[in-house]
Amino acid sequence: MPPPLFPVDRLDDPRIADYRAIREADLIGRRGLFLAEGEVVLRVLFTRSVFRIRSVFLAEGRVAAMRPLLEGLDEGTPVYVAPQGVMDGVVGFPIHRGLLAAGERGEPQGAEPLLAGLGPGPRRVVALEGVVNHDNVGGIFRNCAAFGADAVLLDATSCDPLYRKAIRVSVGATLVVPFARWSGSMAGLLRRHGFSVLALTPATDAPTLRELGALPDRVALLLGAEGPGLSRESQAEAEHRVRIPMAPGFDSLNVATTSGIALAEVFQAHTGRGSVYPR
């Protein structure tokens, strides 16, 4: 049985304060929440995520289509329903999807226990340094979900995976792929947990992934921001610097694209399906 629906007809209704004039910085700093938007993302949040759902906010026209999904919610989760115009006024802009949910961030996952809990067998981790673009972080998490990455590490400067746009671009992957922050040497941390650390670089003197030969069971891909790339210190601390082969005259890829190509190679090596690169 789905939880009860609560109609909303006033912009100042205190029950939907979490959705009023959405500003992620305020949600992070004051309320400990994140907002998820759209049917695909809400489906992930409702069925696969570990995060607690605080409430749901729907436009009237979306209720019928969402009823089967709402049936899986805890009976204590309030579902607020408003006319589209009221919902737009509350949020502060036309929200055409008409589907929002507020989730509770909870206590941040620690990097050490996250890695320690991965266990034996083939493991894939992505570590991000200075990746501040929400689209890129969302795209990287989507690739991590697609290619079975076990975790993502982020330095202090990389953007928040639970920023609303990052969640949307990831199609909900940031809600299911475990992640943690780490302020020290990520390569050092990963090596302590048995990972071979590969630093992605466009440098032409670096080998490609296929040129490394057989990949170990535990592989961590270290990715930096577009433009500056990884710091020299991070590249020096990695076991290998590796590149993705490209046509002459072009020297770099979008960081999310880079993550997808590299993860596909490692995934296929770990699952015994060969290489994505032609021999």
C-alpha positions as CSV (number, residue, x, y, z in Angstrom):
1,M,0.0,0.0,0.0
2,P,1.5,3.4,-0.9
3,P,1.9,6.1,1.7
4,P,-0.9,8.7,2.0
5,L,-0.8,11.8,-0.2
6,F,-0.8,15.3,1.3
7,P,-2.2,18.0,-0.9
8,V,-0.3,21.3,-1.0
9,D,-2.0,24.5,-2.3
10,R,0.1,27.3,-0.7
11,L,3.6,28.4,-1.5
12,D,4.3,29.1,2.1
13,D,3.2,25.6,3.4
14,P,5.9,24.8,6.0
15,R,5.7,21.1,5.2
16,I,7.5,21.6,1.9
17,A,10.2,23.9,3.3
18,D,12.9,21.5,2.1
19,Y,11.9,22.3,-1.5
20,R,11.5,26.0,-1.3
21,A,13.9,28.2,-3.5
22,I,16.3,25.3,-4.0
23,R,19.9,26.1,-3.3
24,E,22.2,23.1,-2.8
25,A,24.7,25.1,-0.7
26,D,22.0,25.8,1.8
27,L,20.8,22.2,1.9
28,I,24.3,20.9,2.5
29,G,25.2,23.5,5.2
30,R,22.0,23.7,7.2
31,R,19.7,20.7,6.6
32,G,22.0,17.8,5.8
33,L,19.8,16.9,2.8
34,F,20.1,16.3,-0.9
35,L,17.4,16.6,-3.6
36,A,16.7,14.0,-6.3
37,E,14.8,15.0,-9.4
38,G,13.1,13.0,-12.2
39,E,11.5,9.6,-12.6
40,V,14.7,7.6,-13.4
41,V,16.6,9.1,-10.4
42,L,13.7,8.7,-8.0
43,R,13.3,5.0,-9.1
44,V,17.0,4.5,-8.1
45,L,16.5,6.3,-4.9
46,F,13.4,4.4,-4.0
47,T,14.6,0.9,-4.9
48,R,18.4,0.8,-4.7
49,S,19.9,3.6,-2.6
50,V,21.0,3.3,0.9
51,F,19.9,6.9,1.7
52,R,16.9,7.5,3.8
53,I,14.1,9.3,2.0
54,R,12.7,12.2,4.0
55,S,9.8,13.2,1.8
56,V,8.5,13.2,-1.8
57,F,7.1,16.2,-3.7
58,L,5.0,15.6,-6.9
59,A,3.1,17.6,-9.4
60,E,-0.5,16.5,-9.6
61,G,-0.2,15.4,-13.1
62,R,2.6,12.9,-12.2
63,V,0.8,11.0,-9.4
64,A,-0.9,8.4,-11.4
65,A,2.3,7.3,-13.3
66,M,4.2,7.2,-10.0
67,R,1.8,5.2,-7.9
68,P,3.4,1.8,-8.6
69,L,6.7,3.2,-7.4
70,L,5.2,4.9,-4.4
71,E,3.9,1.6,-3.2
72,G,7.4,0.6,-2.3
73,L,8.0,3.5,0.1
74,D,7.8,3.3,3.8
75,E,4.3,4.2,5.1
76,G,5.8,6.9,7.2
77,T,7.3,8.8,4.2
78,P,5.2,11.8,3.4
79,V,4.3,12.4,-0.2
80,Y,3.2,16.0,-1.0
81,V,1.2,16.8,-4.1
82,A,0.7,20.2,-5.6
83,P,-0.6,21.8,-8.8
84,Q,2.2,22.3,-11.3
85,G,2.0,26.1,-10.8
86,V,2.3,25.8,-7.0
87,M,5.2,23.4,-7.4
88,D,7.0,25.8,-9.7
89,G,6.5,28.6,-7.3
90,V,7.8,26.7,-4.4
91,V,11.0,25.4,-6.2
92,G,11.7,28.8,-7.8
93,F,11.7,27.8,-11.4
94,P,9.6,25.7,-13.8
95,I,10.3,22.1,-12.9
96,H,8.9,20.3,-15.9
97,R,9.6,16.8,-14.6
98,G,7.3,17.5,-11.6
99,L,9.1,14.9,-9.5
100,L,11.3,15.6,-6.4
101,A,12.4,13.8,-3.3
102,A,14.5,14.9,-0.3
103,G,17.0,12.4,1.0
104,E,19.1,12.5,4.2
105,R,22.8,12.5,3.7
106,G,23.6,10.8,7.0
107,E,27.1,10.4,8.3
108,P,29.8,10.6,5.6
109,Q,31.5,7.3,4.7
110,G,35.1,7.1,5.7
111,A,37.7,6.3,3.0
112,E,39.6,3.8,5.1
113,P,36.7,1.7,6.1
114,L,35.2,1.9,2.6
115,L,38.3,0.4,1.0
116,A,38.9,-2.1,3.9
117,G,35.4,-3.4,3.4
118,L,35.7,-4.2,-0.3
119,G,37.0,-7.7,0.3
120,P,39.1,-10.0,-2.1
121,G,38.7,-10.5,-5.8
122,P,38.7,-8.1,-8.7
123,R,38.1,-4.6,-7.6
124,R,37.9,-1.3,-9.4
125,V,38.1,2.2,-7.7
126,V,38.2,5.6,-9.3
127,A,39.9,8.5,-7.5
128,L,39.2,12.1,-8.4
129,E,41.5,15.1,-7.9
130,G,40.2,18.6,-8.5
131,V,37.2,17.6,-10.6
132,V,34.9,20.5,-9.9
133,N,32.4,20.2,-12.7
134,H,29.1,18.7,-11.7
135,D,28.4,17.3,-15.1
136,N,31.8,15.5,-15.1
137,V,31.3,14.1,-11.7
138,G,27.9,12.9,-12.6
139,G,29.2,11.3,-15.8
140,I,32.0,9.6,-14.0
141,F,29.7,8.0,-11.5
142,R,27.4,6.9,-14.3
143,N,30.4,5.2,-15.9
144,C,31.4,3.7,-12.5
145,A,28.0,2.1,-12.2
146,A,28.0,0.8,-15.8
147,F,31.4,-0.8,-15.4
148,G,31.1,-2.2,-11.9
149,A,33.4,0.2,-10.0
150,D,33.3,-0.6,-6.3
151,A,33.9,3.0,-5.0
152,V,34.9,6.5,-5.8
153,L,37.3,8.6,-3.8
154,L,37.2,12.4,-4.0
155,D,39.7,15.0,-2.8
156,A,38.6,18.0,-0.9
157,T,38.3,20.2,-4.0
158,S,36.2,17.8,-6.1
159,C,32.5,18.7,-6.3
160,D,29.7,17.1,-4.3
161,P,28.3,13.9,-5.8
162,L,25.0,14.7,-4.1
163,Y,24.6,18.0,-5.8
164,R,21.2,17.9,-7.6
165,K,22.7,18.3,-11.1
166,A,25.4,15.7,-10.4
167,I,22.7,13.2,-9.3
168,R,20.6,13.9,-12.4
169,V,23.5,13.6,-14.8
170,S,24.6,10.3,-13.2
171,V,21.0,9.0,-13.6
172,G,21.1,8.1,-9.9
173,A,24.5,6.4,-9.9
174,T,25.8,8.8,-7.2
175,L,23.0,7.3,-4.9
176,V,24.3,3.8,-5.3
177,V,28.1,3.8,-6.0
178,P,29.8,4.2,-2.6
179,F,32.1,7.3,-2.2
180,A,34.2,9.0,0.3
181,R,36.5,12.0,0.7
182,W,40.2,11.8,1.4
183,S,42.4,14.8,2.1
184,G,45.8,13.1,1.9
185,S,47.6,11.1,-0.7
186,M,45.0,9.0,-2.5
187,A,47.7,6.9,-4.2
188,G,49.2,6.1,-0.9
189,L,45.9,5.2,0.6
190,L,45.0,3.0,-2.3
191,R,48.4,1.2,-2.2
192,R,47.9,0.5,1.5
193,H,44.7,-1.4,0.5
194,G,46.4,-3.4,-2.2
195,F,45.5,-1.4,-5.3
196,S,47.7,-0.8,-8.3
197,V,47.2,2.9,-9.0
198,L,47.1,4.1,-12.6
199,A,47.3,7.8,-13.2
200,L,45.6,8.9,-16.4
201,T,47.5,11.4,-18.5
202,P,47.5,12.7,-22.1
203,A,51.3,12.6,-22.2
204,T,52.5,10.7,-25.3
205,D,55.4,9.1,-23.5
206,A,53.1,7.2,-21.2
207,P,52.0,3.6,-22.2
208,T,48.4,2.8,-23.0
209,L,46.5,0.4,-20.7
210,R,46.9,-2.4,-23.2
211,E,50.6,-1.9,-23.2
212,L,50.8,-2.6,-19.5
213,G,49.9,-6.2,-20.2
214,A,47.8,-8.2,-17.7
215,L,46.0,-6.0,-15.1
216,P,46.0,-7.0,-11.4
217,D,42.9,-7.8,-9.6
218,R,42.8,-4.5,-7.7
219,V,43.0,-1.4,-9.9
220,A,42.5,2.2,-9.0
221,L,42.2,4.9,-11.8
222,L,43.4,8.3,-10.7
223,L,41.8,11.2,-12.7
224,G,42.4,14.9,-12.6
225,A,40.6,18.0,-13.6
226,E,40.4,19.0,-17.3
227,G,43.1,21.5,-18.2
228,P,45.6,21.1,-15.3
229,G,45.1,17.4,-15.0
230,L,46.7,15.5,-12.2
231,S,49.3,17.1,-10.0
232,R,52.9,16.1,-10.5
233,E,52.9,14.6,-7.0
234,S,49.9,12.4,-7.7
235,Q,51.5,11.2,-11.0
236,A,54.8,10.4,-9.3
237,E,53.0,8.5,-6.5
238,A,51.1,6.3,-9.0
239,E,52.4,2.9,-10.0
240,H,52.0,3.7,-13.6
241,R,51.1,6.7,-15.8
242,V,48.8,5.6,-18.6
243,R,47.2,7.3,-21.6
244,I,44.3,6.6,-24.0
245,P,45.5,6.4,-27.6
246,M,44.1,9.1,-29.8
247,A,44.3,10.2,-33.4
248,P,47.2,12.6,-34.3
249,G,46.5,16.3,-33.7
250,F,44.3,15.9,-30.6
251,D,45.8,15.4,-27.2
252,S,43.0,15.1,-24.6
253,L,39.5,13.9,-23.7
254,N,36.8,15.1,-21.4
255,V,37.5,13.6,-18.0
256,A,34.2,11.7,-17.9
257,T,34.9,10.2,-21.3
258,T,38.3,9.2,-20.2
259,S,36.9,7.5,-17.1
260,G,34.5,5.5,-19.3
261,I,37.1,4.3,-21.7
262,A,39.5,3.3,-19.0
263,L,36.9,1.6,-16.8
264,A,35.7,-0.4,-19.8
265,E,39.2,-1.7,-20.4
266,V,39.7,-2.6,-16.7
267,F,36.2,-4.2,-16.5
268,Q,36.8,-6.3,-19.6
269,A,40.2,-7.4,-18.3
270,H,38.6,-8.4,-15.0
271,T,35.7,-10.2,-16.5
272,G,37.8,-12.1,-19.1
273,R,36.2,-10.5,-22.2
274,G,39.4,-9.2,-23.8
275,S,40.3,-5.6,-24.5
276,V,38.2,-2.7,-25.9
277,Y,41.2,-1.8,-28.0
278,P,41.8,-3.5,-31.4
279,R,44.8,-5.7,-31.5
